[in-house]
Amino acid sequence: MTIDSSPALQQVRQWLQDAAHIAMLTGAGVSAESGVPTFRDAQTGLWAHFRPEDLATVEAFRRDPARVWDWYAERRVNMREVQPNAGHRAVAEFQRRHPGRLTLATQNVDGLHQKAGSADVLALHGNIFEDQWLDPCALARRPQDGCTPAQAEPGRPPRCVQCGNLARPAVVWFGEMLPHDALGAAERAAARCNVMLVVGTSGAVYPAAGLAHVARAAGARVVIVNPHPSELDDVADQVLAGPSAVLLPQLLDF
């Protein structure tokens, strides 16, 4: 592979080589390079006239569970055959060569990092291919004693045959909190890293975008990798304008 000789890329590459620990946050732009449409780009055809709050909130699901379930079922079908790109593979290969050196957090719900081979991915917004219950199990005295979504009776959406609970996609909807454990682990990684790579995200969605501020406050170098300007460019030590599928293999090939 030919490495870009630009001073900015070479500088970031050296920072990464010298770093004992690297934190990475990836966003929709990384998946878009594999052909995954962004949330709003996916609202075409039948779904074009729906607002996000019609399709991605708890209230929308309770109001019309079949409609929301069908929307996510269609997205699952469209995403299932999408393959990781060179950026996903570069991250996974780096993690294999350097165990424990890079902590990966992602805002993406498509599982492409996991498909590429990355382990222990902090999925801040969940996983579209997994289900969870809409409400806590009404029959279980303890959460761990409840039924599992895998036991749900098929339907639109699936339903628990014992208590009637509805299954829903295991993604973070508008107005919901991020998974406590995943966010906490991502914040700890940002606070202890030497370099933080923020890749393929506009930097507009919090609290995920706040990880860059955590890293900067702790003294880490912050690097933005994105074809377009982001809202985090002002806190970055270096901004690399370009697609992640091109730049990540060059940055992480050591």
Secondary structure in CASP SS format (residue, H / E / C, confidence):
PFRMAT SS
TARGET T0000
AUTHOR 0000-0000-0000
METHOD secondary structure of the structure
MODEL  1
M C 1.00
T C 1.00
I C 1.00
D C 1.00
S C 1.00
S C 1.00
P H 1.00
A H 1.00
L H 1.00
Q H 1.00
Q H 1.00
V H 1.00
R H 1.00
Q H 1.00
W H 1.00
L H 1.00
Q H 1.00
D H 1.00
A C 1.00
A C 1.00
H C 1.00
I E 1.00
A E 1.00
M E 1.00
L E 1.00
T E 1.00
G C 1.00
A H 1.00
G H 1.00
V H 1.00
S H 1.00
A H 1.00
E C 1.00
S C 1.00
G C 1.00
V C 1.00
P C 1.00
T C 1.00
F C 1.00
R C 1.00
D C 1.00
A C 1.00
Q C 1.00
T C 1.00
G H 1.00
L H 1.00
W H 1.00
A C 1.00
H C 1.00
F C 1.00
R C 1.00
P H 1.00
E H 1.00
D H 1.00
L H 1.00
A C 1.00
T C 1.00
V H 1.00
E H 1.00
A H 1.00
F H 1.00
R H 1.00
R H 1.00
D C 1.00
P H 1.00
A H 1.00
R H 1.00
V H 1.00
W H 1.00
D H 1.00
W H 1.00
Y H 1.00
A H 1.00
E H 1.00
R H 1.00
R H 1.00
V H 1.00
N H 1.00
M H 1.00
R H 1.00
E C 1.00
V C 1.00
Q C 1.00
P C 1.00
N C 1.00
A H 1.00
G H 1.00
H H 1.00
R H 1.00
A H 1.00
V H 1.00
A H 1.00
E H 1.00
F H 1.00
Q H 1.00
R H 1.00
R H 1.00
H C 1.00
P C 1.00
G C 1.00
R C 1.00
L E 1.00
T E 1.00
L E 1.00
A E 1.00
T E 1.00
Q C 1.00
N C 1.00
V C 1.00
D C 1.00
G C 1.00
L H 1.00
H H 1.00
Q H 1.00
K H 1.00
A H 1.00
G C 1.00
S C 1.00
A C 1.00
D C 1.00
V C 1.00
L E 1.00
A E 1.00
L C 1.00
H C 1.00
G E 1.00
N E 1.00
I E 1.00
F E 1.00
E E 1.00
D E 1.00
Q E 1.00
W E 1.00
L C 1.00
D C 1.00
P C 1.00
C C 1.00
A C 1.00
L C 1.00
A C 1.00
R C 1.00
R C 1.00
P H 1.00
Q H 1.00
D H 1.00
G C 1.00
C C 1.00
T C 1.00
P H 1.00
A H 1.00
Q H 1.00
A C 1.00
E E 1.00
P C 1.00
G C 1.00
R C 1.00
P C 1.00
P C 1.00
R E 1.00
C C 1.00
V C 1.00
Q C 1.00
C C 1.00
G C 1.00
N C 1.00
L E 1.00
A E 1.00
R E 1.00
P E 1.00
A E 1.00
V E 1.00
V C 1.00
W C 1.00
F C 1.00
G C 1.00
E C 1.00
M C 1.00
L C 1.00
P C 1.00
H H 1.00
D H 1.00
A H 1.00
L H 1.00
G H 1.00
A H 1.00
A H 1.00
E H 1.00
R H 1.00
A H 1.00
A H 1.00
A H 1.00
R H 1.00
C C 1.00
N C 1.00
V E 1.00
M E 1.00
L E 1.00
V E 1.00
V E 1.00
G C 1.00
T C 1.00
S C 1.00
G C 1.00
A C 1.00
V C 1.00
Y C 1.00
P C 1.00
A C 1.00
A C 1.00
G H 1.00
L H 1.00
A H 1.00
H H 1.00
V H 1.00
A H 1.00
R H 1.00
A H 1.00
A C 1.00
G C 1.00
A C 1.00
R E 1.00
V E 1.00
V E 1.00
I E 1.00
V E 1.00
N C 1.00
P C 1.00
H C 1.00
P C 1.00
S C 1.00
E C 1.00
L C 1.00
D H 1.00
D H 1.00
V H 1.00
A C 1.00
D C 1.00
Q E 1.00
V E 1.00
L E 1.00
A C 1.00
G C 1.00
P C 1.00
S H 1.00
A H 1.00
V H 1.00
L H 1.00
L H 1.00
P H 1.00
Q H 1.00
L H 1.00
L C 1.00
D C 1.00
F C 1.00
END
